[in-house]
Amino acid sequence: QVQLVESGGGLVQPGGSLRLSCAASGRILSINVMGWYRQAPGKQRDLVASITRGDSTNYPDSVKGRFTISRDNANNTMYLQMNSLRPEDTAVYYCNAHARYGMGYRDYWGQGTQVTVSS
């Protein structure tokens, strides 16, 4: 099992910045890819950023150049630095870990943290 705990959400004005953190515990070595997803009311949960064990990163065009994903392996923590925030970035942000589980894989999720971008 993998446990994920997010922190760092809040209210920020347009153009501002926030940094989200995701602390992982449990079977850390089973994790292949970690990522951040977000879900706005009435919408599906979408990928915001991902990072592999080899530190390859991936971003959708909507956040490319504004968001940066990183990880601190010594502290088993993943971060999402969000700059130049826009009202459309408002959503609940979820930490995800895609990990080996038996002969396959399993996705683990954090509880989510609210990010609100508003003046």
C-alpha positions as CSV (number, residue, x, y, z in Angstrom):
1,Q,0.0,0.0,0.0
2,V,1.0,3.6,-0.6
3,Q,-0.3,6.5,1.4
4,L,-0.4,10.1,0.0
5,V,-1.1,13.3,1.9
6,E,-1.3,16.6,0.1
7,S,-0.9,20.1,1.5
8,G,-0.4,23.6,0.3
9,G,-3.7,24.6,-1.3
10,G,-5.5,27.8,-0.6
11,L,-6.9,31.0,-2.1
12,V,-4.6,33.1,-4.3
13,Q,-5.2,36.1,-6.6
14,P,-4.8,35.7,-10.4
15,G,-1.2,35.9,-11.3
16,G,-0.1,34.6,-8.0
17,S,1.8,31.4,-7.0
18,L,1.2,28.4,-4.8
19,R,3.3,25.3,-4.1
20,L,1.5,22.0,-3.4
21,S,3.3,19.1,-1.5
22,C,2.5,15.4,-1.5
23,A,4.1,13.3,1.1
24,A,4.3,9.6,0.3
25,S,4.7,6.7,2.7
26,G,4.4,2.9,2.6
27,R,5.7,0.9,-0.3
28,I,7.5,3.8,-1.9
29,L,9.8,1.6,-4.1
30,S,6.8,0.2,-5.9
31,I,5.9,3.6,-7.4
32,N,6.7,4.0,-11.1
33,V,5.1,7.4,-11.8
34,M,3.7,10.1,-9.7
35,G,1.5,12.9,-10.8
36,W,-0.9,15.7,-10.0
37,Y,-4.4,15.8,-11.2
38,R,-7.2,18.3,-10.8
39,Q,-10.9,18.2,-10.9
40,A,-13.2,21.3,-11.1
41,P,-16.9,21.0,-10.2
42,G,-18.9,19.2,-12.9
43,K,-15.7,18.2,-14.8
44,Q,-13.6,15.1,-15.2
45,R,-10.3,14.7,-13.3
46,D,-7.4,15.7,-15.6
47,L,-3.7,15.3,-15.5
48,V,-1.8,18.4,-14.5
49,A,1.8,17.1,-14.4
50,S,3.6,13.8,-14.0
51,I,7.1,12.6,-13.1
52,T,8.7,9.2,-13.6
53,R,11.3,7.4,-11.5
54,G,13.9,8.7,-14.0
55,D,12.6,12.3,-13.5
56,S,11.0,12.6,-16.9
57,T,8.2,15.1,-16.7
58,N,5.0,15.7,-18.7
59,Y,2.6,18.6,-18.8
60,P,-0.6,19.4,-20.7
61,D,-0.4,22.6,-22.8
62,S,-2.8,24.3,-20.4
63,V,-0.1,24.5,-17.7
64,K,3.1,24.1,-19.6
65,G,5.5,26.9,-18.7
66,R,3.6,27.9,-15.6
67,F,3.6,24.7,-13.5
68,T,6.7,22.7,-12.4
69,I,6.6,19.2,-10.9
70,S,9.5,18.0,-8.8
71,R,10.4,15.4,-6.2
72,D,12.6,15.1,-3.2
73,N,13.5,11.4,-2.9
74,A,15.2,11.8,0.4
75,N,12.0,13.0,2.0
76,N,9.6,11.0,-0.2
77,T,7.8,14.2,-1.2
78,M,6.6,15.5,-4.5
79,Y,5.9,19.1,-5.3
80,L,3.9,21.2,-7.7
81,Q,5.0,24.8,-8.1
82,M,2.2,26.8,-9.7
83,N,3.0,30.2,-11.1
84,S,0.9,32.8,-13.0
85,L,-2.2,31.2,-11.7
86,R,-5.5,31.8,-13.6
87,P,-9.1,31.5,-12.4
88,E,-9.5,28.5,-14.6
89,D,-6.9,26.7,-12.5
90,T,-9.4,26.6,-9.7
91,A,-10.0,23.0,-8.7
92,V,-9.4,20.3,-6.2
93,Y,-5.8,19.0,-6.8
94,Y,-5.0,15.3,-6.2
95,C,-1.7,13.6,-5.8
96,N,-1.4,10.3,-7.6
97,A,1.0,7.4,-7.4
98,H,1.0,4.7,-10.1
99,A,2.6,1.7,-8.5
100,R,3.3,-2.0,-9.1
101,Y,0.7,-4.2,-7.3
102,G,1.0,-7.9,-7.6
103,M,1.3,-8.8,-11.3
104,G,-0.1,-5.5,-12.4
105,Y,-0.4,-1.8,-11.3
106,R,-2.6,0.2,-9.0
107,D,-3.3,3.9,-8.7
108,Y,-3.3,5.5,-5.3
109,W,-4.8,8.9,-4.5
110,G,-4.5,11.5,-1.9
111,Q,-7.4,13.2,-0.2
112,G,-7.2,16.3,-2.4
113,T,-6.4,20.0,-1.7
114,Q,-8.5,22.9,-2.9
115,V,-6.9,25.6,-5.0
116,T,-9.0,28.7,-5.6
117,V,-7.8,31.5,-7.9
118,S,-9.9,34.6,-7.5
119,S,-9.6,38.3,-6.9
